[in-house]
Amino acid sequence: MSPDSSPPPYVPARPSASRFEPVRGLRLHLRQWGDAGLLTPDRPPLVLLHGWMDMGASYQFLVDALAALEGPRRWILAPDARGFGLSEAPAADGYWFPDYLGDLDALLDRVCPEGPVDLLGHSMGGNVAMLYAGVRPARVRRLVDLEGFGLPRSDPQQAPQRYAQWLDELKRPPRLRPYASLAAVAARLMANDPHLTPARAGWLAPHWAEAAPDGGFALRADAAHQRINPVLYQVDEVLACWRQIRAPLLWIEGEDSRPEQWWAGRLTRAEFHARLDVVATVQRERLAGAGHMLHHDQPEALAALLLRFLG
């Protein structure tokens, strides 16, 4: 292949089907691989929650890796969170974690109301999954958190400045960066994730972005996600929820991930792992050759870990 030619396109080994569900006044989109006919007592639905500025299609590489190891034997569901992907955005000024929990609870009641599920979340989705498993422990059989580090501990003295910043941001319409082409979107994805291959970036680009009226491309996300949350992160409340988790937890982080840099040292790996100690049963893994986007960087190795854990 010449340096100027494009890489062969990524072709999913197990294509997904799209469906929409009415959830709490919104039309939420989810991708599914397989259907309820694949369920067994030892193989409940596997529900995948994506991270911030991501969507359910992002799990395609992991789904393909799972199928390569065990065949297309599992019913897998990956919803787009409100205001992301193909899901509707609420008429609201911002997004709060309680809404993500409410959406997940209502969605599970609609699509798989009987029995527990295996629940996996990445980054923001990992934080949602952990909270949900503590609030609804009977609904989760196995729990997987991919790089859902949470946030630094807050101080009540931060509240006045945080509320003032939020009020200031409400006066400025949020905007997401436009892109001239899908190739530019793919280039941005690879710039954010050095482990991402051109073929995978090219496949992700049309899922991440859509054609805009001006001829360019806009990300499939509500710009209001960029607004600061005026409510401070309460570590003690989070840990109280985590203590109620009854499902075994598989925690996986990327060897090349740098959470300390995200938070300028205000949250370290050591502090986060100390928080994990409140969960009754935890298996901790670090994935070589992967950064924050584990499911993009090393889907085959991730699938092997996942299948051993799910049993």
C-alpha positions in Angstrom: 0.0 0.0 0.0 1.5 3.4 -1.0 1.9 6.1 1.7 -0.9 8.2 0.1 -3.4 5.4 -0.2 -6.2 4.8 2.4 -6.1 1.8 4.7 -8.5 -1.1 4.0 -11.8 -0.2 5.6 -12.8 -1.9 8.8 -15.6 -4.4 8.2 -17.5 -5.5 11.3 -17.5 -9.2 11.8 -20.8 -9.1 13.8 -22.9 -6.1 12.5 -25.3 -4.4 14.9 -29.0 -3.6 14.6 -30.4 -0.2 15.6 -33.5 0.2 17.7 -35.1 3.2 19.5 -36.9 3.1 22.8 -39.0 5.8 24.5 -37.3 6.4 27.9 -38.4 9.1 30.3 -39.7 11.4 27.6 -36.8 10.9 25.2 -36.3 8.7 22.2 -33.1 6.8 23.1 -31.1 4.8 20.6 -29.3 1.6 21.2 -27.3 -0.9 19.2 -27.8 -4.5 19.7 -26.0 -7.6 18.6 -28.2 -10.7 18.7 -31.5 -10.8 20.6 -33.2 -12.3 23.6 -33.2 -15.7 22.0 -29.6 -16.1 23.0 -30.2 -15.7 26.7 -29.3 -18.5 29.1 -29.1 -18.5 32.9 -25.3 -18.3 32.6 -25.3 -15.8 29.8 -27.6 -12.8 30.6 -27.7 -9.6 28.5 -24.3 -7.8 28.3 -25.0 -4.1 28.5 -22.3 -1.7 27.5 -22.3 2.0 28.6 -20.0 4.4 26.7 -18.0 7.3 27.9 -18.2 11.1 27.5 -18.3 12.3 23.9 -18.8 8.7 22.7 -21.6 6.4 21.7 -22.7 2.8 21.7 -21.2 2.0 18.2 -17.8 2.6 19.8 -18.0 -1.0 21.2 -18.0 -2.7 17.7 -14.4 -3.7 17.9 -14.9 -5.4 21.3 -18.1 -7.1 20.1 -16.2 -8.5 17.1 -13.4 -9.7 19.4 -15.8 -11.4 21.7 -17.5 -13.2 18.6 -14.0 -14.3 17.5 -13.5 -16.1 20.8 -16.9 -17.5 21.5 -19.0 -17.1 18.4 -22.1 -14.8 18.2 -23.6 -16.4 21.2 -24.3 -13.4 23.4 -27.1 -10.7 23.4 -25.2 -7.4 23.7 -26.8 -4.0 24.1 -25.1 -0.6 23.8 -27.3 2.4 24.3 -26.4 6.0 23.3 -26.7 8.1 26.4 -29.1 11.1 26.2 -27.6 13.8 24.0 -25.1 11.5 22.4 -25.0 9.5 19.2 -28.5 9.0 17.8 -30.3 9.6 21.1 -32.4 12.7 21.6 -31.2 15.5 23.8 -33.3 16.9 26.5 -34.4 20.5 26.6 -32.1 21.3 29.5 -29.1 23.4 30.4 -26.9 20.5 31.4 -26.6 16.8 32.2 -26.6 15.2 35.6 -25.6 11.7 36.7 -29.0 11.0 38.3 -30.5 11.2 34.8 -28.1 8.6 33.5 -29.1 6.3 36.3 -32.8 7.0 35.6 -32.4 6.3 31.9 -30.5 3.1 32.5 -33.1 1.8 35.0 -36.0 2.6 32.7 -34.2 1.2 29.6 -33.5 -2.1 31.4 -37.1 -2.3 32.5 -38.2 -2.0 28.9 -35.7 -4.3 27.0 -34.7 -6.9 29.6 -37.0 -6.7 32.6 -36.4 -10.3 33.8 -33.3 -11.1 35.8 -30.0 -9.4 36.2 -27.6 -8.2 33.5 -23.8 -8.1 33.0 -23.0 -4.4 33.1 -19.9 -2.8 31.6 -19.0 0.9 31.4 -16.1 2.9 30.1 -15.0 6.2 31.6 -18.2 8.2 32.3 -20.1 5.0 31.6 -18.0 3.2 34.2 -19.0 5.7 36.8 -22.6 5.2 35.9 -22.3 1.4 36.0 -20.7 1.5 39.4 -23.3 3.7 40.9 -26.1 1.7 39.4 -24.7 -1.6 40.7 -24.7 -0.1 44.2 -28.2 1.4 43.9 -29.8 -1.6 42.2 -27.5 -4.5 43.3 -30.0 -7.2 42.4 -30.0 -6.0 38.8 -26.3 -6.7 38.1 -24.7 -10.2 38.0 -21.2 -9.1 36.9 -19.8 -5.6 36.8 -16.9 -4.3 34.6 -15.4 -0.8 34.9 -13.0 0.3 32.2 -11.1 3.4 33.3 -14.1 4.9 35.2 -11.8 6.8 37.6 -14.4 9.2 38.9 -13.4 12.8 40.0 -11.2 14.4 42.6 -12.6 14.9 46.0 -14.4 18.3 46.2 -14.4 20.8 49.0 -17.6 22.7 50.0 -15.6 25.9 49.7 -15.5 25.4 45.9 -19.3 25.8 45.7 -19.6 29.6 45.3 -17.1 29.7 42.5 -18.6 26.6 40.8 -22.1 28.1 40.8 -20.8 31.4 39.5 -18.9 29.6 36.7 -22.1 27.7 35.7 -24.2 30.9 35.7 -21.5 32.5 33.4 -21.5 29.6 31.1 -25.3 29.7 30.7 -24.9 33.1 29.1 -22.6 31.8 26.4 -24.1 29.3 23.9 -21.9 26.2 23.9 -20.4 25.1 20.6 -18.6 22.0 19.5 -15.7 22.2 17.0 -16.8 21.7 13.4 -14.8 19.4 11.0 -14.2 19.9 7.3 -14.5 16.2 6.5 -14.8 12.7 7.9 -11.1 12.3 7.3 -10.5 15.3 9.7 -12.7 13.6 12.3 -10.7 10.4 12.0 -7.5 12.4 12.3 -8.8 14.0 15.5 -9.7 10.5 16.9 -6.1 9.3 16.2 -4.6 12.4 17.7 -6.6 11.8 20.9 -5.6 8.1 20.9 -2.2 7.2 19.5 -3.1 3.5 19.7 -6.1 3.9 17.3 -5.4 2.4 13.9 -6.4 4.4 10.7 -8.9 1.6 9.7 -10.7 1.8 13.0 -10.6 5.6 13.1 -12.1 5.6 9.6 -14.9 3.3 10.7 -15.7 5.4 13.8 -15.7 8.8 12.1 -19.2 8.5 10.5 -20.6 7.3 13.8 -19.1 10.1 15.7 -20.0 12.9 13.2 -22.8 13.7 10.7 -23.0 16.0 7.7 -23.7 19.7 8.7 -25.7 22.2 6.6 -22.6 24.1 5.8 -21.1 21.1 4.1 -18.8 20.2 6.9 -19.3 17.7 9.7 -20.5 18.1 13.3 -20.1 15.7 16.2 -23.2 13.7 17.2 -23.4 15.3 20.6 -25.3 18.0 22.4 -22.9 20.9 23.0 -24.5 21.4 26.4 -22.3 18.5 27.6 -19.5 21.0 27.7 -21.1 23.0 30.5 -19.7 22.6 34.0 -21.8 20.7 36.5 -22.7 23.2 39.3 -23.1 20.3 41.8 -19.9 19.2 43.4 -18.7 15.6 43.2 -19.4 14.0 46.6 -16.9 11.2 47.1 -18.4 10.0 50.3 -21.8 9.6 48.7 -20.3 7.7 45.8 -18.5 5.3 48.1 -21.7 4.7 50.1 -23.2 3.5 46.9 -20.2 1.3 46.0 -20.3 -0.4 49.4 -23.7 -1.8 48.4 -22.3 -3.5 45.2 -22.9 -7.2 45.4 -21.7 -8.2 41.9 -18.0 -9.2 41.4 -16.2 -6.2 39.9 -13.6 -6.4 37.1 -11.6 -3.2 37.0 -9.4 -2.7 33.9 -7.1 0.3 33.2 -4.8 1.0 30.3 -1.0 0.7 31.0 -0.5 3.9 29.0 -3.4 5.9 30.5 -2.4 9.0 32.6 -5.3 9.9 34.9 -3.0 12.0 37.1 -2.4 14.3 34.1 -6.2 14.7 33.6 -6.6 16.0 37.1 -3.2 17.8 37.5 -2.4 15.5 40.4 -5.7 16.1 42.3 -6.7 12.4 41.8 -3.9 9.7 41.7 -4.1 6.1 40.8 -3.3 5.2 44.4 -6.2 7.3 45.7 -8.6 5.7 43.3 -7.5 2.2 44.1 -8.0 3.0 47.7 -11.6 3.9 46.9 -12.0 0.6 45.1 -11.3 -1.2 48.4 -14.8 -0.5 49.6 -16.2 -2.9 46.9 -16.5 -6.4 48.3 -15.0 -8.4 45.4 -12.6 -6.8 42.9 -10.3 -8.2 40.3 -7.9 -5.5 39.1 -6.1 -5.7 35.7 -3.8 -3.4 33.7 -3.9 -3.8 29.9 -0.6 -3.4 28.0 -0.5 -1.4 24.8 -3.7 0.5 25.7 -4.5 4.0 26.8 -7.8 5.4 28.1 -9.8 3.9 25.1 -9.2 0.3 25.9 -12.0 -1.0 23.7 -10.4 0.7 20.7 -6.8 0.0 21.5 -6.7 -3.7 22.6 -10.2 -5.2 21.9 -8.9 -8.7 21.6 -7.0 -8.7 24.9 -9.9 -7.0 26.5 -12.4 -9.6 25.2 -10.2 -12.4 26.6 -10.2 -10.8 30.1 -13.9 -10.2 29.8 -14.9 -13.7 28.9 -12.8 -15.2 31.7 -14.5 -12.9 34.1 -18.1 -13.4 32.8 -17.7 -17.2 33.0 
